[in-house]
């Protein structure tokens, strides 16, 4: 059976009608979470994301959540107790990582987005980076990590979680950095509205505490100043649009010294001119300098893509709609009515066009691109959206190998986890996807998932289909 995103959506339409409403806790309890077992995936083509090639055929042996051996099929002795999986004609690749997701709803004080966990796993997303929480919520992150490790819930591993910091003064900003560190945050999250004095204080305090700073380069700070200051990652191409024009200094000068609300309003008024002023030579120059800083970019192209398509006529027609918790459905519908581009919106269309060209330019200059989707923003369905992001990265100029690296070994290296994750090698954690097609030949083959190995736990196609039956009910 050929399992693509389109095919999965058709199946979901029937699944969601027939399955009834199941809360996340009930669904997790009834899913018979598989235990770790010895697993032998036999005669499978292995996707080597480091070398960018297919190694075939191999039998991959998994014991106690780790890859214990990978040898030619006739050489490897398989333990009698091992679960044997036929890999003939199939491809084994590392689990996917979504480097930009949101599990918390701090502004609205709604419950966390744990309803999304089954959707991530069913789509082969075995790791995520949580991009904005509060210091007090780090205990919830640790609880998820513990339960997932014990096999008490089916969930991707939260590889890193960031606490948002800003501060009304530089001293307040420094204090927030220390509080985030004490709470166990993995990094600090910056938003566009952070004023430059506070930003400099955050960078300085974070450096003293050896904490990474990620997020948006603030609206009154240039791309290269932020990258040179030591911000590890930049999300959504913030300030890259300005850097791809010879008018960058002019726009940033107008923003200097404004209070946060006025600063953001001015930035929004400037956007049309910023996009129309895209200049390829300026972008080439900025990309070359950015590459030397080693700052990583997480462009979240899915946002620009869906906004360029405009508000859906009836979002409830999407068979995945029922996978959203009711309060999330209400949020999406409110945004569609009040703050989402209409079909044919010229600004959104131009943003998508420029975004693709910028990513192509950055990649060509050697800037590292990582895959993140910003789920669950409107139309950005958790799990599904990362596959869309990979397609869009290829459309923007990456080849399938580099797109795969952006969601596997690239995140592992960025997060300091590459010794034990991100590729298929003996000793590494067994987070794996078994595919029906070759993703190096066609990036959409990542959607043809036959099985997922989640921390040494085998979920075959039937198990994944049952995860997709989960319909949240908690408000």
N, C-alpha and C positions, 0 to 999 in steps of 0.2 A: 504494500500500500504506500503510495507516495504522499508523504505528509509535509505540506508546505503551509505557510502562514494562511494563504487563502483557503486551503483545504481544512485547516484547523478551525477557521472562523465559521465555515459551513457546518462543521460538526458541532461547534459550540451552540449554534442556533437551536439545534434539536436538544442538545444536552441541557441547556439552561431552562428550556420549557418543561422537560420531563423530570428534572432532578429534584425539584422542590427547593425550599429555602433552608440552607444550613449555615449556622453561624461558624465563625472561624474555629472556635474551640471545639464545637461539636464535630466539624469536618476533620480536624486534626485527630481527634480521639477515634473516629470511626475509620480512618484511612489505613489502619494497621501499619503504622510506621515501621518500615523494615529495619531489622537489626543488621549491624555490621556482620559480614560473612566473608569467607574466602570466595573470591570470584575469579574465574578464568574467562577472559574474552579472547576467543580463539580465532586464528586466521584472519586478523583484522588489519586493515591499512591504517597506520599510525600517522597522524598529522603532526609533523615536526614544525612548530611555529617559530622555533629559533632559527633553524636553517631554511625554513620556507620550502619544505619538500615533503613528499609522501614516503614513508618507510613501510615496505610491504613484503610479504605478510609477516605478522608477528602474533604471538600469544602473550597477552598481558595478564599477569597474575597479581591480584590484590589481596592483601592479608592485613587485617586489623586497621583498615582505613588508609593504608599506604600501598604504593606500587612496589611489590616485592621482587618482581622479575619481569623482564621483557625480552623474549628470545624467539628464534625461529620455531615454528610450531612443532617440528619433529624433535627438537632438542629439549624443550622444557617439560619437566615432569610435573603433572598437575595433581595436587592432593585429592584424595578420594572424596573428601567432604566439600570440595569447591563447587559452587554453582557455576555451571558451564554455560556461556553465552556464545552463540554462533555469530562470529563477526565476518563471515565470508561475504564479499561484495560490499562491505560497509567500512566506515571511516571513524576512527577514534580520535577525538581532539580534547584539549583541556576545557574544563568548564568556563563559562563566560562570566565576566565581571562587569557590572554596570557601575561606572565611576561617578555617577551623579544621580542620587535618588533622595527622596524625602519621606522619612518614616514618621515624622512628628508634625503636629498641627498646632504649633505654639501660639500663633496669633489668634486662632479661633477657639483654642482650648478643647478641640475635639479629641477623641481617643486616638492613639497612634494608628498608623496604617499597617498593622500586622495582618490585615485582610489580604495584603498584597503578597505575602510570603508564598502561598501555593502557586500564584501566577508566575513569580520569578522562577521557582524550581521547575515547574512544568515546561518552561521555555529554556531550560538549561542554564539559567543564571544562578550560579552557585556561590557568587560573592558580590557584595555591594559596598559602596562607600556612602554613608549617610552624611548629607551635606549641611544640615542645620538642626541643632538641638540646643537645649539649655543645660547648664551644669547639673541641675537637679534630675534631668532625664537620663544621665549616663548610667544610673543604676538599672533602668529599664533595658538599656542596650546590653549591659552585662548579664542581665537575666535571660535575654534572648540568646546570647552567645552560649551561656551555660546549658540552657534547655536544648539548643540545637546540637551541641557537642554530645549531650547525653542521649540524643535520639528521642527526646520528649516532644519535639515539634519538628515539622518539615519546614525548613527555612534556609535561605542562603546565609552564609557566614557574613556577619557585619565586619568587614575587614578594617574599617576605620570609621570613626564618627567625629564630627566636628562641632564645636560649640561656637555660636555666633558671638562676636565681641564688637563693641563700637565705642561707647563712652561719651558722655557729654563734655568731658575734659580729658586731657592727656593722662592725668593722674588716675581718673576713673577708668580709662582704657587699660592702663597698666594693671590696675586692681582686677579687672575682669579677666585679663590674661592669666593672672595667678590663680584666680578662682577656677578657671577652666582646667588649668593644669592639675590642681588639687582634686578636681572631680574625676580625673581620669580621661579627659578628652584626648583624642589622638592628634587633633590639629585644631587650629583656629579658623573660623569662617568669617570672611570680610564681605560686606555688601557695598554696592556702588555709592550709597549715601554717606559712608564714613568720611568725615572731614580729614583733610591732609594732616594736621597736627596730631590727631588721634591715631591716624594710620601709622605715622612715623613712630609714635610711642608703642604701638602694638608690635611693630616689626622689631624694635629694639628689645622690648621685654621678652618677646618670643625667642629671639636669638639667645638671650641670656639663659632662658629656660630650656633651650634646645627643642622648641616646639615648631612644627611646620605651620606656615600661614598659607591658606588657600582661599579661593573664592573669586570675587569680582575685584578687579583693580578699580579703586575709587574714581569717581567721575572727574575730579580735578587733578588726578595724577596721570602722567603719560604712561603708555604701555611699557616703554623701555625703562622708565624710572622705577615702576613697580617691579618689573622683572629683575632689574639690577639691585634693588633694595633687598631682595631675597624672598619674595613671594613665590612659593613652590609651584602653584598651579593657578591658571586663570580660566574662569568658566564663562561660557556663552560668548566668547570672543569680545568681552568687554574691553573697551579702549583700543581694540585692534582695528575697528572700523575707522576711528579717528587717525590712528597711526598710518593707515593706508591712504592718506591724503596729504597734500602739501599745506593744508589749512589747519593742521592739528594744533599748532601753538595758538592760533587765533581762537579756536573754540575753547581750549583749556584756560586761556587767559580770562575769557568772559565768565568762567565758572569760579574763579578763585575768590575765596572769602565769603561765598554765599552760604546762607543757612541751608540745612539739609532739604527742606521742602522746596525752597526756591531753586536749589541746585538741581534737583531731579526734574522739576518743571522745565528749566532751561535746557537740560539735556534732551528731554523729549521734543522740545521745539526745534532743536538743532538737528534732530535725527535725519529728516528728509535731506537737508543740505549735506550732511555727513555722507549719506549713502550715494547721493548724486555726484559727490566730489571724489569718489573712488578713483585712485590713480595708480596704475600698475607699477610704474617705476618707483613710486614712493612705497608701495606695498613690498616690492622686491627688496628695497633697502632696509625697511623695518624688519622684514622676515629674516634677513641675513643677520642683523644685529641681535634679534630675539634668539636665534639659534645659539648664539655664543653665550647667552645667559643661562641656557639649559632649562628655562622655565617650560613647564608642560602646559599644553592647551587642551581643554575639554570643551569642544565647540557646541555640543548638544544641538546638532543640526535638526533633530526632530522638531524642535520648537519652531524654528523658522519655516520648515517644510509645511507643518500642519497649519500654521498661521497663514501661509501663502495660499492655502486651499480654502480658507475662510470658514465661517461657522457652518457646521453640518446642518442640513435641513431638519433632520430628526435624529438626534444622537441616540435615541432609544432603538433605532433600527439596527445599530451595530450589535451583533450577537454577543459581544463581550460586555455590553452595558451592565448586564446582571452580575458581573464579577466585581463591580464597584459597590462599596458599602453605601446604603441610602444617603448618608450625610455627604459622601463624596459625590454621588450623583447630583445632589442638590447644589453643591459648590460648582460643579461643571456647568450645570444649566444656568446658574446665576451669572457666571462669567460669559457664557455664550450670549446671554441677553444684554449684558451691560458693558463688557470690556474686551470683546474678542473681535478680530477683524472680520468684516463682511466679505463674502465671495467677491473677488475682483478688486480687493483693496490694493491700490498701487504701491503704497508704502510697504506692505507686507511682501508683495511680489518682488520689489526691489531689494528688500532685506534678504530674501532667500537667494536671489541671484548673486548678490555681493558676498554672502556668506560662503557659498560654494567656491567662488573665485578666491576668497581669502584662504580657505582651507587648502585648496590646491597650491597656492603660493607658499603657505607655511610649510606644507609637507615637502614641497620641492626644495625648500631651503634647509631642510633637515630639522625643523622644529618637531618635537615629539607630540603626536596627537594621541589622546586616549578617548575611549568611547564612553559616553554617558548620555542618558536620555532625559533626565529631569522628571522621571515618573514620580507621582501621578499628576502632572500638569494636564489640563484639558486635552483630550484626544491621545494622550501619552499613556497607554495602558501598560502597567508594569510587566516586565518580561518580554512581551511582544515588541515593545518600543525599542529594545536594544537591538533586535534583529533589523528593525527599520533603520536604526542609526548606522549599523554596519553597511547596509545597502547605500545609504546616503553618503557615507564616507567614500565608498567606491565610486559613486556618481561624481563626487567632488575631486577625484583624481588619485585616491589611494588604490593600489592593487589589492586583490583579495587577501594576500599574505599579510600586508601591512594593516589591513582592516582587522584581521584576526588578531594580530599582535596587539592592536589597540584595545582589545577586550580580554587578553590572556596574559602573556608574558610582560607586556608593557605595564599594566597595573601592578603586577607582582613586583617588578623592578622598582617602580615608583614608591610602593609601600614598604619596600625592604623585605619582601617575602619570597623572592625568587629562588632562594635555596630550597624551599619546600613546596612551591606552588608555581602555577603559571605555565607549565609545560609538562610533557609526559616523559618522566625519567624515573629510574629506580630510586626509591626513597622518598619520592614526593607524595604529597597528599592526593588521595584518590577522589578528585572532583573532575568528572569526565562526562563527555557526551558521545554517544554512539549514533552516528548519522547514516542515513541511507544514500547520501551523495557526497561528492568531493567538494568541500568548501574552498579549496585552493583554485578550482576551476570555475566555480560559481558561488559567490558569497551567499546567495539565497539558500544554498544547501544546508546552512546552519539551522534552517527551520524544519528540516526533515529529520526530526529527532526520533530515534528508535528506543533509546534508553538513556537514563541519567544515572551516573554514580555520584552520590552526594555524601562526601566524607566516608566513603567505603560502604554506603548503603545503596543497594540496587533498586532503582525504580524503572520498571519496564513500561512499554507503551500503555498497557492497561492501567497501571498505577498513575501515570501522568494524566491520562484521560479522566481518572477519578478526581485528581486534584483540580482539574478544570471544571468540575461540577460544583465546586465550592461557591456558594452564593452568600455573601455577608448579609446579616440582618441587623447587627447592632447599630444603634443611632448615637 
